[in-house]
Amino acid sequence: MKQKDIALIIMLALVSAGISIFISSKLFVTPKDRQQKVEVIDPISTDMNQVDRRYFNEASINPTKNTQLDGTNQTLFNTTAR
């Protein structure tokens, strides 16, 4: 190789390096631009508020309690007529 060829290769490498640095600075995000604002929420606590007494009281129905039919309407299922 001649000296002119080596100088041309070095010049092309420097130009391509400069172009790639310029493009990468525009393409990739810098740490300063990566900052994003988010909504801050309150932490979850174990404290419970008082429940509404209209719905949760001593006289309300307990859905976890087993219920049984007491046989008040026995003729409904014992009839043969349809």
KEFIMAR-376620 format. One record per residue: x, y, z of N, C-alpha, C, O, CB in turn; residue in three letters. Coordinates in steps of 0.001 Angstrom, whole numbers, padded with zeros to 6 digits, always signed. Glycine has a CB too. Layout:
BEGIN
XYZXYZXYZXYZXYZala/...
***
This chain:
BEGIN
+000827-001174+000000+000000+000000+000000+000878+001246+000000+001978+001268+000553-000945-000007+001201met/+000368+002232-000614+001098+003481-000657+000672+004348+000508-000323+004071+001178+000874+004206-001991lys/+001423+005382+000737+001122+006300+001838-000202+007006+001619-000918+007291+002579+002236+007328+001997gln/-000541+007294+000358-001808+007949+000070-002984+007034+000421-004016+007507+000896-001872+008358-001408lys/-002833+005737+000191-003896+004790+000516-004100+004701+002031-005235+004661+002505-003569+003400-000061asp/-003014+004671+002775-003102+004598+004235-003726+005884+004778-004568+005829+005674-001697+004365+004864ile/-003329+007026+004251-003886+008298+004692-005385+008372+004353-006164+008908+005141-003123+009475+004038ala/-005794+007844+003202-007197+007831+002816-008019+006930+003744-009140+007279+004114-007341+007366+001364leu/-007473+005793+004114-008171+004873+005027-008328+005514+006402-009395+005423+007010-007404+003527+005147ile/-007278+006159+006894-007349+006838+008196-008348+007984+008141-009098+008187+009096-005957+007364+008617ile/-008375+008732+007056-009300+009837+006911-010743+009328+006873-011616+009906+007518-008978+010639+005647met/-010999+008261+006129-012339+007679+006076-012769+007144+007439-013935+007274+007811-012388+006560+005036leu/-011843+006543+008189-012159+006030+009527-012518+007178+010466-013462+007053+011246-010968+005226+010099ala/-011798+008282+010410-012094+009430+011268-013435+010063+010907-014205+010428+011796-010978+010474+011163leu/-013720+010195+009620-014985+010786+009182-016146+009881+009591-017160+010365+010094-014986+011013+007647val/-016006+008573+009379-017087+007655+009745-017267+007612+011263-018396+007475+011736-016801+006238+009200ser/-016196+007724+012033-016307+007775+013492-017042+009047+013921-017892+008993+014810-014905+007714+014150ala/-016734+010167+013316-017420+011421+013647-018901+011358+013307-019741+011811+014084-016772+012589+012910gly/-019222+010792+012141-020624+010668+011746-021369+009724+012696-022506+010006+013074-020731+010160+010290ile/-020752+008624+013079-021417+007668+013964-021618+008256+015368-022634+007982+016005-020601+006367+014049ser/-020678+009049+015849-020848+009705+017152-021996+010712+017093-022794+010804+018026-019537+010410+017585ile/-022077+011463+016001-023159+012442+015854-024530+011756+015784-025475+012194+016440-022934+013296+014593phe/-024637+010709+015011-025905+009991+014870-026299+009304+016179-027469+009317+016562-025810+008955+013739ile/-025326+008709+016859-025651+008020+018113-026070+008998+019206-026884+008653+020062-024454+007199+018588ser/-025526+010210+019187-025948+011191+020187-027375+011659+019937-028072+012021+020884-025001+012388+020189ser/-027819+011660+018705-029194+012026+018381-030145+010848+018548-031315+011036+018883-029274+012557+016960lys/-029655+009647+018319-030496+008463+018341-030728+007942+019755-031862+007631+020119-029878+007382+017494leu/-029687+007847+020542-029793+007307+021894-030061+008424+022892-029656+009568+022687-028515+006545+022275phe/-030741+008079+023961-031146+009058+024958-030036+009221+025995-029432+008243+026437-032473+008638+025636val/-029784+010456+026368-028783+010728+027395-029409+010533+028779-030635+010541+028892-028211+012171+027244thr/-028614+010359+029827-029185+010184+031172-030024+011377+031621-030971+011206+032389-028076+009948+032175pro/-029698+012568+031160-030480+013745+031532-031889+013669+030943-032847+014099+031585-029775+015028+031061lys/-032026+013131+029734-033323+013025+029082-034126+011818+029567-035317+011721+029269-033137+012946+027585asp/-033515+010911+030294-034207+009713+030768-035042+009959+032010-035740+009050+032459-033214+008629+031046arg/-034996+011129+032571-035758+011421+033779-037234+011512+033438-037622+012170+032472-035270+012728+034439gln/-038049+010847+034238-039483+010839+034011-040193+011062+035329-039817+010486+036350-039938+009519+033360gln/-041204+011885+035308-041963+012169+036521-043079+011150+036647-043775+010847+035678-042533+013615+036507lys/-043240+010622+037858-044285+009639+038126-045156+010118+039277-044754+010964+040075-043675+008258+038446val/-046329+009569+039341-047251+009914+040414-046853+009166+041677-046577+007966+041640-048711+009586+040018glu/-046825+009870+042778-046471+009269+044063-047766+008932+044793-048663+009767+044908-045567+010230+044921val/-047851+007699+045284-049061+007283+045984-048763+007098+047458-047608+006988+047869-049627+005985+045382ile/-049823+007068+048242-049665+006867+049678-049354+005400+049958-049847+004522+049251-050939+007312+050441asp/-048551+005126+050968-048252+003727+051283-049484+003022+051860-050362+003663+052438-047074+003641+052278pro/-049536+001724+051698-050637+000931+052219-050425+000733+053708-049330+000387+054152-050750-000432+051484ile/-051479+000954+054469-051362+000782+055911-052263-000362+056363-053147-000799+055626-051725+002092+056654ser/-052032-000834+057563-052832-001922+058113-054001-001410+058923-054780-002213+059437-051976-002819+058968thr/-054153-000116+059055-055279+000443+059806-056554+000320+058981-056543+000527+057767-055015+001926+060184asp/-057655-000020+059654-058952-000125+058988-059876+000945+059492-059932+001216+060692-059572-001502+059202met/-060599+001551+058589-061586+002547+058972-062824+001842+059517-063030+000652+059279-061952+003457+057771asn/-063635+002586+060243-064889+002029+060740-065815+001740+059562-065926+002545+058637-065567+002999+061750gln/-066473+000594+059604-067370+000208+058527-068724+000886+058711-069066+001331+059807-067532-001324+058474val/-069475+000957+057638-070783+001594+057684-071752+000711+058469-071931-000460+058133-071318+001861+056253asp/-072360+001246+059482-073249+000488+060366-074582+000154+059695-075322-000686+060206-073501+001272+061646arg/-074909+000785+058570-076136+000416+057869-076034-000984+057278-077034-001695+057183-076445+001428+056768arg/-074825-001382+056878-074641-002665+056210-073988-003712+057114-074304-004897+057013-073807-002478+054966tyr/-073108-003298+057968-072397-004218+058839-072845-003973+060273-072257-003160+060987-070858-004052+058698phe/-073885-004678+060685-074367-004558+062049-074681-005952+062577-074542-006938+061853-075614-003635+062126asn/-075088-006035+063788-075344-007323+064427-076557-008031+063835-076612-009261+063850-075542-007132+065915glu/-077527-007287+063314-078754-007886+062811-078693-008204+061316-079672-008707+060763-079913-006967+063085ala/-077591-007930+060660-077514-008171+059230-077333-009660+058936-076964-010436+059818-076368-007365+058617ser/-077596-010047+057689-077512-011448+057290-076042-011838+057140-075241-011097+056571-078291-011699+055964ile/-075713-012999+057655-074355-013512+057550-074309-014492+056381-074861-015586+056496-073899-014196+058883asn/-073677-014149+055265-073680-015049+054101-072809-016286+054308-072908-017230+053525-073205-014301+052870pro/-071974-016313+055318-071127-017485+055544-071795-018515+056430-071264-019612+056606-069816-017069+056159thr/-072929-018194+056982-073642-019109+057862-074436-020105+057023-075078-019720+056046-074576-018335+058825lys/-074395-021386+057400-075156-022405+056689-076643-022195+056940-077073-021973+058072-074721-023825+057125asn/-077410-022269+055875-078851-022125+056004-079509-023433+055586-078997-024145+054722-079377-020936+055148thr/-080625-023741+056193-081363-024958+055867-082818-024595+055649-083359-023689+056282-081218-026028+056986gln/-083429-025321+054745-084859-025139+054549-085572-025823+055704-085238-026953+056062-085330-025708+053167leu/-086530-025159+056274-087205-025730+057432-088486-026455+057056-089250-026819+057950-087510-024651+058434asp/-088750-026676+055809-089905-027453+055386-091201-026689+055419-092245-027286+055683-090033-028648+056230gly/-091188-025418+055168-092414-024627+055236-093311-024853+054030-094524-024674+054133-092078-023159+055352thr/-092758-025236+052904-093554-025425+051695-093254-026803+051124-092588-026912+050094-093261-024311+050643asn/-093729-027845+051771-093390-029208+051365-094203-029681+050168-093752-030576+049454-093596-030155+052520gln/-095361-029130+049923-096192-029608+048829-095703-029150+047467-096169-029673+046455-097601-029157+049028thr/-094818-028231+047401-094332-027710+046104-093622-028784+045321-093867-028907+044121-093390-026519+046309leu/-092760-029564+045927-091976-030557+045197-092599-031946+045271-092127-032857+044591-090560-030601+045738phe/-093632-032134+046065-094242-033449+046199-095452-033642+045288-096020-034734+045259-094649-033672+047626asn/-095854-032638+044560-097024-032777+043690-096633-033448+042414-095499-033301+041958-097663-031424+043396thr/-097572-034205+041806-097301-034897+040559-097817-034123+039362-097422-034426+038236-097914-036271+040584thr/-098670-033150+039551-099209-032365+038430-098168-031369+037937-097384-030796+038694-100503-031621+038848ala/-098211-031200+036618-097244-030253+036052-097911-029199+035280-097247-028319+034734-096256-030941+035184arg/
***
